[in-house]
Amino acid sequence: ILRIFVDSHIRSGKSKGARPSIHSEIHRHEFFVALIKIAIYKNITLKRKEISKLRKKGHQVTLSIAKLPSASKALEMIYHDFLSPVLENMPAGSKMRTAVGSDNVMILFYDYLTQLSAVFAQFAEESDEEGINEEYLNDSGELSMIPDGSMNCQHFGKFAADTGFVDSNILGRRFSAHGRKHSIMGNRASSSVTQKDVRQIFSASQHDSDDNEVEQKKVADDENLDHHHELMIFSEFLEAVARLGVLKYQTHAKGKDAEKQEEVLSHYECIKLAVKQVCSASQSISSIP
């Protein structure tokens, strides 16, 4: 794997600098090259070696076993066997989209709609009020307001922290609204949700629809906002809460300390825990002056 990583670096003839190593970084196109090399090595090279060993030992190799896949077929096998399951479990993956749109989750959101709306309104209001600092001033020094009924990534991060999704020991760094990279399932060594996870969930919950005319107009009038994906409306907020729940609760510790076992909860159970956490935390948040 390390050899493939190094060999996947693409250097132009005019480029100067240190030779690629295991400590170098690869770009997106080089990552795709690495995937192709892995596919060929795993499904063609290794299989060819296995066939050669069998023949040396005097075993008869049938045509079906001896037939090697093409490079494109090898890459397709890698995608279906390894990449597809990972993509499905990402914050913007198909499993999450299916869960968020299910009847059970829609009913759950409806049952707690009043509390969820109040929490969103509070952090959206903070986003509007605190837009008067330098960060939201345009080049002319004029006030640049965040659209009504929406919150930016920074205030979504504050929401995740105040409601207990993000550990207090990782709150020192600043949340950013830029970048739309998606994590796989965060740091699964624990149930901790990181700031990076929060930013990625903010991004994954964005809708591609331009139906919100007020939001679109505000973005168009604000030089510091390039796209409505930098803001979160209420429906996107609900999806983000669901994703936070799955990320935090899917792997659940069960039993006493000496006999702890990991229990994998369903998406619905995780989302239900997240909704209840938000609603219970909202009472303590609203009491803070």
C-alpha positions in Angstrom: 0.0 0.0 0.0 2.8 2.4 0.9 4.5 1.7 -2.5 1.2 2.4 -4.3 0.9 5.6 -2.3 4.3 6.8 -3.4 4.0 5.7 -7.0 0.6 7.5 -7.3 2.3 10.9 -7.2 2.1 12.6 -10.6 5.0 15.0 -11.1 5.3 17.2 -14.2 8.6 17.3 -16.0 9.2 20.9 -15.0 8.4 20.4 -11.3 11.2 20.6 -8.8 11.5 19.6 -5.2 11.8 16.6 -3.0 11.0 13.2 -4.3 7.6 11.7 -3.2 7.7 9.7 0.0 5.2 8.1 2.5 5.1 11.5 4.2 4.0 13.4 1.1 0.4 14.3 0.3 -1.6 13.3 -2.7 -4.2 15.3 -4.6 -7.6 14.1 -5.7 -6.5 13.0 -9.1 -3.6 11.1 -7.6 -6.0 9.5 -5.1 -8.0 8.2 -8.1 -4.7 6.8 -9.6 -4.0 5.1 -6.3 -7.5 3.4 -6.4 -6.8 2.1 -9.8 -3.4 0.7 -8.7 -5.0 -0.9 -5.7 -7.7 -2.5 -7.8 -5.2 -3.9 -10.3 -2.9 -5.2 -7.5 -5.7 -6.8 -5.5 -7.8 -8.3 -8.2 -5.3 -9.0 -10.9 -1.7 -9.2 -9.7 -2.4 -11.1 -6.5 -4.8 -13.5 -8.3 -2.2 -14.1 -11.0 0.4 -15.0 -8.3 -2.1 -17.4 -6.6 -2.7 -19.1 -9.9 1.0 -19.4 -10.5 1.5 -21.0 -7.1 -1.3 -23.6 -7.8 0.3 -24.6 -11.1 3.7 -24.9 -9.6 2.3 -27.3 -7.0 0.8 -29.4 -9.8 -2.9 -28.4 -9.2 -5.1 -28.1 -12.2 -6.5 -24.6 -12.7 -9.9 -24.3 -14.4 -10.6 -21.6 -17.0 -13.0 -19.9 -14.7 -10.4 -19.5 -12.0 -7.6 -18.6 -14.5 -9.6 -15.9 -16.1 -8.5 -12.5 -14.8 -10.7 -9.4 -14.8 -9.9 -6.3 -16.8 -8.6 -3.2 -15.1 -12.0 -1.5 -15.3 -13.7 -4.6 -13.9 -11.1 -4.8 -11.1 -11.9 -1.2 -10.2 -15.6 -1.9 -10.3 -15.0 -4.8 -7.8 -13.1 -2.5 -5.5 -16.0 0.0 -5.6 -18.7 -2.5 -4.8 -16.8 -4.5 -2.2 -15.1 -1.7 -0.3 -16.0 1.9 -1.3 -19.8 1.6 -1.7 -20.4 0.4 1.9 -18.3 3.3 3.2 -20.1 5.9 1.0 -23.5 4.6 2.2 -22.5 5.3 5.9 -21.2 8.8 5.3 -23.2 11.7 6.6 -24.6 12.4 3.2 -24.9 8.7 2.3 -28.0 6.8 1.1 -28.7 5.1 4.5 -28.9 8.5 6.2 -31.0 10.0 3.5 -33.4 7.1 3.7 -33.6 7.3 7.5 -34.2 11.0 7.6 -37.1 10.7 5.0 -38.7 7.7 6.8 -42.2 8.0 8.3 -41.0 7.1 11.8 -38.5 10.0 11.8 -41.0 12.4 10.3 -43.4 11.5 13.1 -40.6 11.9 15.6 -39.8 15.4 14.3 -43.5 16.3 14.4 -43.9 15.2 18.0 -41.0 17.4 19.1 -41.6 20.2 16.6 -42.3 22.9 19.1 -39.1 22.3 21.1 -36.9 21.9 18.0 -38.3 25.1 16.5 -37.6 27.0 19.7 -34.0 25.8 19.8 -33.4 26.6 16.1 -35.0 30.0 16.5 -32.7 30.8 19.4 -29.4 30.0 17.6 -30.7 31.5 14.3 -31.4 34.7 16.3 -27.9 34.7 17.8 -26.5 34.3 14.3 -28.4 37.4 13.2 -27.6 39.5 16.3 -23.9 38.6 16.3 -23.6 39.4 12.6 -22.6 42.9 13.6 -19.0 42.1 14.2 -16.1 42.5 11.7 -16.6 39.0 10.3 -19.9 40.1 8.7 -18.9 43.5 7.5 -18.4 43.9 3.7 -15.4 45.7 2.2 -17.2 49.1 2.6 -17.7 48.5 6.3 -21.4 48.2 5.9 -23.5 45.8 8.0 -23.9 42.3 6.3 -26.7 40.5 8.0 -27.3 36.7 8.1 -30.7 35.9 6.5 -33.6 35.6 8.9 -34.5 32.1 9.9 -31.1 30.6 9.3 -27.8 30.0 11.0 -24.2 29.8 9.8 -21.7 27.1 10.4 -20.2 28.9 13.4 -23.5 29.1 15.3 -24.4 25.5 14.3 -21.1 24.6 16.0 -22.2 26.5 19.1 -25.5 24.7 19.0 -23.7 21.3 18.9 -21.5 22.3 21.8 -24.2 23.8 24.0 -26.4 20.8 23.6 -23.7 18.4 24.5 -22.8 16.8 21.2 -19.2 18.1 21.1 -16.8 17.4 24.0 -15.8 20.5 26.0 -12.1 19.8 25.6 -12.2 20.3 21.8 -14.1 23.6 21.7 -11.1 26.0 21.7 -10.7 26.2 17.9 -13.0 28.1 15.7 -15.7 26.8 13.5 -15.6 27.6 9.8 -18.3 27.7 7.2 -15.9 27.0 4.3 -15.2 23.6 2.8 -17.6 20.8 2.0 -15.5 17.8 2.8 -17.4 14.8 4.2 -16.0 12.5 6.8 -16.8 8.8 6.8 -18.1 8.3 10.4 -15.8 10.6 12.4 -13.5 9.3 15.2 -15.2 6.0 16.1 -12.7 5.3 18.9 -15.3 6.9 21.1 -18.7 8.6 20.9 -17.1 12.0 20.7 -18.2 14.3 18.0 -15.4 16.7 16.8 -15.6 20.2 15.3 -14.6 18.6 11.9 -17.6 16.3 12.2 -19.9 19.2 12.9 -18.6 21.2 9.9 -19.1 18.1 7.7 -22.6 17.5 9.0 -23.5 21.1 8.4 -22.3 20.6 4.8 -24.0 17.2 4.3 -27.3 18.6 5.5 -27.5 21.3 2.8 -30.3 21.1 0.3 -29.5 21.8 -3.4 -32.9 23.5 -3.9 -33.1 27.2 -4.4 -36.7 27.4 -3.3 -36.0 29.8 -0.3 -36.3 33.1 -2.1 -35.5 35.2 0.9 -32.4 33.2 1.6 -31.3 33.5 -2.0 -31.8 37.3 -2.0 -29.9 37.8 1.2 -27.0 35.7 -0.2 -27.1 37.7 -3.4 -26.9 41.0 -1.5 -24.1 39.8 0.8 -20.6 39.9 -0.7 -19.3 37.7 2.1 -21.8 34.9 1.2 -21.1 33.0 -2.0 -23.9 30.4 -1.8 -26.9 29.4 0.3 -24.9 26.3 1.3 -23.2 28.6 3.8 -26.5 29.0 5.7 -28.8 26.5 7.4 -32.6 26.7 7.4 -34.9 24.8 9.7 -35.4 21.7 7.5 -31.7 21.4 7.0 -31.3 21.8 10.8 -33.5 18.8 11.4 -31.4 16.7 9.1 -28.3 17.9 10.8 -29.7 16.9 14.2 -30.4 13.4 12.8 -26.8 13.1 11.5 -25.4 14.2 14.8 -27.4 11.5 16.6 -26.2 8.7 14.3 -22.6 9.9 14.6 -22.7 10.1 18.3 -24.9 7.1 19.3 -24.7 4.5 16.6 -22.0 2.6 18.5 -23.4 2.4 22.1 -21.6 1.0 25.1 -23.8 -1.5 27.0 -23.2 -3.2 30.3 -21.0 -2.6 33.3 -17.4 -1.4 33.0 -15.9 -4.8 33.4 -18.3 -6.3 30.9 -18.9 -3.5 28.4 -20.1 -4.5 25.0 -20.7 -2.4 21.9 -24.3 -2.3 20.7 -25.1 -0.9 17.3 -28.3 1.1 17.4 -30.6 1.6 14.4 -30.6 5.0 12.7 -34.1 5.7 14.2 -33.0 5.0 17.7 -29.9 7.3 17.3 -32.1 10.1 15.9 -34.6 9.7 18.7 -31.8 10.0 21.3 -30.5 13.1 19.6 -33.9 14.8 19.4 -34.4 14.1 23.1 -31.0 15.4 23.9 -31.6 18.7 22.0 -35.0 19.2 23.7 -33.8 18.5 27.2 -30.7 20.7 26.7 -32.9 23.5 25.4 -34.4 24.1 28.8 -31.1 24.7 30.5 -29.9 26.8 27.5 -32.9 29.1 27.6 -32.4 29.8 31.3 -28.9 31.2 30.7 -29.1 35.1 30.7 
